[in-house]
Amino acid sequence: MSHIAWLGKKSPFCGNVTYGLSTTEALRRRGHSVSFIHFDTPPAGLGRPDTDESESPEVVTLPYLVKSQVYTIPSPGAQRELRESLERLRPDLVHASLTLSPLDFRLPDLCQQLGLPLVATFHPAFDAALRNLTAGTQQLTYQLYAPSLARFDRVIVFSALQADLLERLGVRRERLAIIPNGVDTNLWTPAPDLDSPTLAELRHQFEGRRVFLYMGRLSTEKNVEALLRAWRLVRPEGCVLLIVGDGPLRGLIQSQTENDVIFWGYESSLARRVALLQLAEVFLLPSLVEGLSLALLEAMASGTACVATDAGADGEVLQGGAGIVISTQGVTTQLRTLLPVLRDQPVLTAELGVRARARVQERYTLESNIDALEKLYAELTLQPIAA
């Protein structure tokens, strides 16, 4: 079993946080030791382990100046704190779930000096076709990171499209590992025969209305405004659009809620998030750019019919009948056509939900993700450190 120093995020809530917490928990269940290093305000002394028993095994906090869902700006002393923590912990390897921070670029030199193998998971969303301004901005992020990523021992990406993009930017193919996101299909399941108390409560709350759901970050790249425009053009009778999440556009979206458009806000309860996906008939993801959406995989595993753009790897996940794939261009127009069909064809949505769960079980389980991680770790701990 390995001792892994995991450098990632615990807040604010985003896909990176979900990825880090679910992956490290699964690694611990398999007997690995994980020290979780993240940016936070420590209770006493920068970089000292947190004594909260719920944070066991050891958790190390690094100081920061700014922390958001998208990026982190560390305090001037963060690099020194990280080095001292790694020297004290003496892990077998470091796995950085990159937080879009200046500290990311210093990791290869630091780990080489300490003689530690270094793995990165590179999360930034992308649209390989560069069809819009947001995609162009994300392309700049890839160009900025590529020279540094080329010096990591391995860089985990979620799809062949993402690997191809980094390879074109100079990261050698042998240093790229394609390991798709995975979800726990024992947690994210279709509604059971006997409703949980949380699901029963939600059914009562939305009684008589069919739920169409968006769950995710409320930001420009998620393109929720296009979804709202389509919904208002169609007004599908007997249906409600439920928007769950938080982000920079919260105020704008919240101000536009109506009888058939409900702003739920951020949902901190895991049980309630599971129940919301079990309740929903259709999950909608209109993003302009993506990596590989965990929210989409969770919805699919829950047996919810899914509609998503072909941004990032999401189109690849749904291709071949596991869901409906639309283009990032003209999202409002496409949804305006699809929403009446989804309203009028409950047999179709039920079949799409069955196919979605089957696809996740075939390709995107947390178990298969951890299998691949363990294999990668075993290879690296037996190899010399990359130059």
C-alpha positions as CSV (number, residue, x, y, z in Angstrom):
1,M,0.0,0.0,0.0
2,S,1.2,3.5,-0.8
3,H,1.4,6.7,1.2
4,I,0.0,9.5,-1.1
5,A,0.3,13.2,-0.5
6,W,-2.8,14.5,-2.2
7,L,-2.7,18.3,-3.0
8,G,-6.1,19.5,-3.8
9,K,-9.2,21.4,-2.7
10,K,-11.8,21.0,0.0
11,S,-13.7,24.2,-0.7
12,P,-15.5,26.1,-2.2
13,F,-17.6,23.3,-3.6
14,C,-16.8,22.5,-7.3
15,G,-16.0,19.4,-9.4
16,N,-12.4,19.5,-8.3
17,V,-13.5,19.2,-4.6
18,T,-15.8,16.3,-5.4
19,Y,-13.1,14.5,-7.4
20,G,-10.5,14.9,-4.6
21,L,-12.8,13.9,-1.7
22,S,-14.3,10.9,-3.5
23,T,-11.0,9.6,-4.8
24,T,-9.1,9.9,-1.6
25,E,-11.9,8.3,0.4
26,A,-11.8,5.4,-2.1
27,L,-8.0,5.1,-1.8
28,R,-8.3,4.9,2.0
29,R,-10.9,2.2,1.8
30,R,-8.4,0.1,-0.2
31,G,-5.8,0.5,2.5
32,H,-3.7,3.4,1.2
33,S,-2.5,6.2,3.5
34,V,-3.5,9.6,2.2
35,S,-2.3,12.9,3.6
36,F,-4.6,15.7,2.2
37,I,-2.9,19.0,1.7
38,H,-5.2,21.9,0.8
39,F,-5.5,25.6,1.0
40,D,-7.3,26.7,4.1
41,T,-6.9,28.9,7.2
42,P,-5.4,26.5,9.8
43,P,-6.8,26.6,13.3
44,A,-3.4,27.0,14.9
45,G,-0.1,27.5,13.1
46,L,0.2,27.5,9.3
47,G,0.7,24.0,7.8
48,R,0.1,22.1,11.0
49,P,-2.1,19.0,10.9
50,D,-5.7,19.5,11.7
51,T,-6.7,17.7,14.9
52,D,-10.3,17.1,13.9
53,E,-10.8,13.3,14.0
54,S,-13.2,13.6,11.1
55,E,-10.2,14.7,9.0
56,S,-8.2,11.6,9.7
57,P,-5.7,10.6,8.3
58,E,-3.6,13.7,8.6
59,V,-4.7,16.9,6.9
60,V,-2.3,19.7,6.2
61,T,-3.5,23.3,5.5
62,L,-1.6,25.9,3.4
63,P,-2.2,29.6,3.7
64,Y,-3.8,31.5,0.9
65,L,-4.7,35.1,-0.2
66,V,-7.7,34.3,-2.5
67,K,-9.6,31.1,-3.1
68,S,-12.5,30.6,-5.4
69,Q,-14.2,27.8,-7.4
70,V,-11.9,28.5,-10.3
71,Y,-8.5,29.6,-9.0
72,T,-6.4,29.9,-5.8
73,I,-3.7,32.5,-5.0
74,P,-1.4,31.2,-2.2
75,S,0.2,33.3,0.5
76,P,3.9,34.0,0.1
77,G,4.8,31.3,2.6
78,A,2.7,28.5,1.1
79,Q,5.6,27.0,-0.9
80,R,7.8,26.8,2.2
81,E,4.9,25.3,4.2
82,L,4.3,22.7,1.4
83,R,8.0,21.7,1.3
84,E,8.2,21.3,5.0
85,S,5.1,19.3,5.1
86,L,6.3,16.9,2.4
87,E,9.7,16.5,4.1
88,R,7.8,15.6,7.3
89,L,5.3,13.3,5.7
90,R,7.7,11.5,3.5
91,P,5.1,10.1,1.1
92,D,5.7,7.6,-1.7
93,L,4.4,10.1,-4.2
94,V,2.5,13.4,-4.7
95,H,-0.8,13.6,-6.5
96,A,-1.8,17.2,-7.3
97,S,-5.4,17.7,-8.3
98,L,-4.4,21.0,-9.9
99,T,-6.2,24.0,-8.4
100,L,-5.2,26.7,-11.0
101,S,-2.7,28.3,-8.7
102,P,0.8,29.7,-9.1
103,L,2.0,27.0,-6.8
104,D,1.1,24.4,-9.6
105,F,4.0,25.6,-11.7
106,R,6.6,25.1,-8.9
107,L,5.6,21.5,-8.1
108,P,7.9,19.8,-10.6
109,D,11.1,21.4,-9.2
110,L,10.0,20.9,-5.6
111,C,9.2,17.2,-6.1
112,Q,12.3,16.6,-8.1
113,Q,14.4,18.1,-5.3
114,L,12.7,15.9,-2.7
115,G,12.9,12.8,-5.0
116,L,9.2,12.3,-5.1
117,P,7.2,11.1,-8.1
118,L,4.6,13.7,-9.2
119,V,1.2,13.1,-10.7
120,A,-1.2,15.8,-11.8
121,T,-4.9,15.6,-12.6
122,F,-5.6,18.5,-15.0
123,H,-9.2,19.6,-14.8
124,P,-9.7,22.7,-16.9
125,A,-12.6,22.6,-19.3
126,F,-12.1,22.7,-23.0
127,D,-13.8,22.7,-26.4
128,A,-11.4,21.2,-28.9
129,A,-13.3,22.8,-31.8
130,L,-12.7,26.4,-30.4
131,R,-16.2,27.4,-31.4
132,N,-16.7,30.3,-29.0
133,L,-14.9,32.9,-27.0
134,T,-15.0,30.9,-23.7
135,A,-13.4,28.0,-25.4
136,G,-10.6,30.3,-26.7
137,T,-10.0,31.5,-23.1
138,Q,-9.7,27.9,-21.9
139,Q,-7.3,27.1,-24.7
140,L,-5.0,29.8,-23.3
141,T,-5.1,28.0,-19.9
142,Y,-3.9,24.8,-21.7
143,Q,-1.1,26.8,-23.5
144,L,0.0,28.4,-20.2
145,Y,0.1,25.0,-18.3
146,A,1.6,22.8,-21.0
147,P,5.3,23.5,-20.4
148,S,4.9,22.8,-16.7
149,L,2.8,19.7,-17.3
150,A,5.5,18.3,-19.6
151,R,7.7,18.1,-16.4
152,F,5.3,16.0,-14.3
153,D,5.8,12.3,-14.2
154,R,2.2,11.7,-15.2
155,V,-0.6,14.0,-16.2
156,I,-4.1,12.5,-15.8
157,V,-6.7,13.7,-18.3
158,F,-10.3,12.5,-18.8
159,S,-10.5,11.8,-22.5
160,A,-8.4,11.2,-25.7
161,L,-9.5,14.6,-27.0
162,Q,-7.9,16.3,-24.0
163,A,-4.8,14.2,-24.3
164,D,-4.5,15.1,-28.0
165,L,-4.7,18.8,-27.2
166,L,-1.9,18.6,-24.6
167,E,0.2,16.5,-26.9
168,R,-0.1,19.2,-29.6
169,L,1.1,21.7,-27.0
170,G,4.2,19.7,-26.2
171,V,3.4,17.2,-23.4
172,R,4.8,13.8,-24.4
173,R,2.2,11.1,-25.0
174,E,3.9,8.7,-22.6
175,R,3.4,11.1,-19.8
176,L,-0.3,11.4,-20.4
177,A,-2.7,8.9,-18.7
178,I,-6.3,8.9,-19.8
179,I,-8.3,8.0,-16.7
180,P,-12.0,9.2,-17.0
181,N,-13.8,10.4,-13.9
182,G,-15.8,7.8,-12.1
183,V,-18.7,7.8,-9.7
184,D,-19.9,5.4,-7.0
185,T,-22.8,3.5,-8.6
186,N,-23.8,2.2,-5.2
187,L,-24.5,5.7,-4.1
188,W,-25.8,7.3,-7.3
189,T,-28.6,4.9,-8.1
190,P,-32.1,5.1,-9.6
191,A,-34.9,5.7,-7.1
192,P,-35.4,2.6,-5.0
193,D,-38.8,0.7,-4.8
194,L,-39.2,2.3,-1.3
195,D,-38.5,6.0,-1.3
196,S,-36.0,7.3,1.2
197,P,-37.5,9.9,3.5
198,T,-35.7,12.7,1.6
199,L,-37.0,11.5,-1.8
200,A,-40.5,11.1,-0.4
201,E,-40.3,14.7,0.9
202,L,-39.2,16.0,-2.5
203,R,-42.0,14.0,-4.3
204,H,-44.5,15.7,-2.1
205,Q,-43.0,19.1,-2.7
206,F,-43.1,18.7,-6.5
207,E,-46.3,16.6,-6.6
208,G,-48.0,16.8,-10.0
209,R,-45.0,18.3,-11.8
210,R,-42.3,16.7,-13.8
211,V,-38.8,17.9,-12.9
212,F,-36.2,19.0,-15.4
213,L,-32.9,19.7,-13.6
214,Y,-29.7,21.6,-13.9
215,M,-27.2,21.0,-11.2
216,G,-23.8,22.7,-11.3
217,R,-21.8,25.9,-11.1
218,L,-23.7,29.1,-12.1
219,S,-21.1,30.8,-14.3
220,T,-20.8,32.0,-17.9
221,E,-19.2,28.9,-19.3
222,K,-22.1,26.7,-18.0
223,N,-24.5,28.7,-20.3
224,V,-27.5,28.4,-18.0
225,E,-28.9,31.6,-19.5
226,A,-29.4,29.7,-22.9
227,L,-31.3,27.0,-21.0
228,L,-33.5,29.6,-19.4
229,R,-34.3,31.3,-22.7
230,A,-35.3,28.0,-24.2
231,W,-37.5,27.1,-21.3
232,R,-39.3,30.4,-21.4
233,L,-39.9,30.0,-25.2
234,V,-41.5,26.5,-24.7
235,R,-43.1,26.6,-21.2
236,P,-43.6,22.8,-21.1
237,E,-46.9,22.2,-19.4
238,G,-46.8,20.3,-16.2
239,C,-43.0,20.6,-15.9
240,V,-40.7,22.6,-13.7
241,L,-37.1,23.6,-14.3
242,L,-35.1,23.3,-11.1
243,I,-31.7,25.0,-10.9
244,V,-29.4,23.7,-8.2
245,G,-26.0,25.4,-7.7
246,D,-24.1,28.5,-6.9
247,G,-21.6,30.8,-8.6
248,P,-21.0,34.3,-10.0
249,L,-24.4,34.4,-11.9
250,R,-26.4,33.4,-8.8
251,G,-28.0,36.9,-8.4
252,L,-28.9,37.2,-12.1
253,I,-30.5,33.7,-12.3
254,Q,-32.2,33.9,-8.9
255,S,-33.9,37.2,-10.0
256,Q,-35.4,35.4,-13.0
257,T,-37.2,32.6,-11.2
258,E,-40.9,32.1,-11.8
259,N,-43.6,29.5,-11.1
260,D,-42.1,27.0,-13.5
261,V,-38.4,28.0,-12.9
262,I,-37.2,27.4,-9.3
263,F,-33.8,28.5,-8.1
264,W,-32.7,26.0,-5.4
265,G,-29.3,27.3,-4.6
266,Y,-26.3,25.3,-3.4
267,E,-27.3,22.0,-1.8
268,S,-24.8,20.9,0.8
269,S,-26.6,17.6,1.7
270,L,-25.3,14.6,-0.2
271,A,-28.5,12.7,0.5
272,R,-30.6,15.5,-0.9
273,R,-28.4,15.8,-4.0
274,V,-28.9,12.1,-4.6
275,A,-32.6,12.4,-4.1
276,L,-32.9,15.4,-6.5
277,L,-31.3,13.4,-9.3
278,Q,-33.6,10.4,-8.5
279,L,-36.6,12.7,-8.7
280,A,-35.6,14.5,-11.9
281,E,-36.8,13.1,-15.2
282,V,-34.3,15.0,-17.4
283,F,-30.9,16.4,-16.5
284,L,-29.8,19.4,-18.7
285,L,-26.1,20.5,-19.2
286,P,-25.8,23.4,-21.7
287,S,-22.1,24.1,-21.1
288,L,-19.9,26.0,-23.6
289,V,-16.8,24.2,-22.3
290,E,-16.3,21.2,-20.0
291,G,-13.7,18.6,-18.9
292,L,-15.8,15.6,-17.9
293,S,-18.7,16.6,-15.8
294,L,-19.1,14.7,-12.6
295,A,-22.6,16.0,-12.2
296,L,-23.4,14.5,-15.6
297,L,-22.0,11.1,-14.6
298,E,-24.0,11.3,-11.3
299,A,-27.2,12.0,-13.2
300,M,-26.5,9.1,-15.6
301,A,-25.8,6.7,-12.8
302,S,-29.1,7.8,-11.1
303,G,-31.0,6.7,-14.2
304,T,-31.9,10.2,-15.3
305,A,-32.3,11.0,-19.0
306,C,-29.4,13.4,-19.9
307,V,-29.1,16.2,-22.5
308,A,-25.6,17.8,-22.7
309,T,-23.5,19.7,-25.2
310,D,-20.5,18.1,-26.9
311,A,-18.1,20.4,-24.9
312,G,-15.1,18.6,-23.5
313,A,-15.7,14.9,-23.1
314,D,-19.4,15.1,-22.3
315,G,-20.4,14.3,-25.9
316,E,-18.2,11.2,-25.8
317,V,-19.9,10.0,-22.7
318,L,-23.4,10.2,-24.1
319,Q,-22.6,9.1,-27.7
320,G,-24.2,6.0,-29.1
321,G,-27.6,6.4,-27.4
322,A,-26.7,7.0,-23.8
323,G,-28.2,10.4,-24.0
324,I,-28.9,13.4,-26.3
325,V,-25.9,15.4,-27.5
326,I,-26.3,18.9,-28.8
327,S,-23.8,21.4,-30.1
328,T,-22.3,24.3,-28.1
329,Q,-23.5,26.6,-30.9
330,G,-27.2,27.5,-30.9
331,V,-28.0,25.9,-27.6
332,T,-31.3,27.8,-27.1
333,T,-32.6,26.8,-30.6
334,Q,-31.8,23.2,-30.0
335,L,-33.3,23.0,-26.6
336,R,-36.4,24.8,-27.9
337,T,-36.9,21.9,-30.2
338,L,-36.0,19.2,-27.7
339,L,-38.0,20.3,-24.6
340,P,-41.4,19.6,-26.1
341,V,-40.2,16.1,-27.3
342,L,-38.9,15.3,-23.8
343,R,-42.2,16.5,-22.3
344,D,-44.4,14.5,-24.7
345,Q,-42.3,11.2,-24.7
346,P,-41.9,9.9,-21.1
347,V,-41.2,6.4,-22.6
348,L,-38.2,8.0,-24.4
349,T,-36.8,9.7,-21.2
350,A,-37.2,6.4,-19.3
351,E,-35.3,4.5,-21.9
352,L,-32.5,7.2,-22.0
353,G,-32.2,6.9,-18.2
354,V,-31.7,3.1,-18.4
355,R,-29.1,3.5,-21.1
356,A,-27.3,6.3,-19.2
357,R,-26.9,4.1,-16.1
358,A,-25.7,1.2,-18.3
359,R,-23.0,3.4,-19.9
360,V,-21.7,4.6,-16.5
361,Q,-21.6,1.0,-15.2
362,E,-19.7,0.0,-18.3
363,R,-17.1,2.8,-18.4
364,Y,-17.3,5.4,-15.6
365,T,-17.3,3.7,-12.2
366,L,-15.3,4.9,-9.3
367,E,-14.0,1.4,-8.9
368,S,-12.4,1.3,-12.4
369,N,-11.0,4.8,-11.8
370,I,-9.2,3.7,-8.6
371,D,-8.0,0.5,-10.3
372,A,-6.3,2.7,-12.9
373,L,-4.9,5.0,-10.3
374,E,-3.4,2.1,-8.3
375,K,-1.7,0.8,-11.5
376,L,-0.3,4.2,-12.3
377,Y,1.0,4.7,-8.7
378,A,2.7,1.2,-8.8
379,E,4.5,2.1,-12.0
380,L,5.8,5.4,-10.7
381,T,7.0,4.3,-7.4
382,L,9.3,1.8,-9.2
383,Q,10.6,4.3,-11.8
384,P,13.2,7.1,-11.6
385,I,12.0,10.6,-11.3
386,A,11.4,12.4,-14.6
387,A,13.9,15.1,-15.6
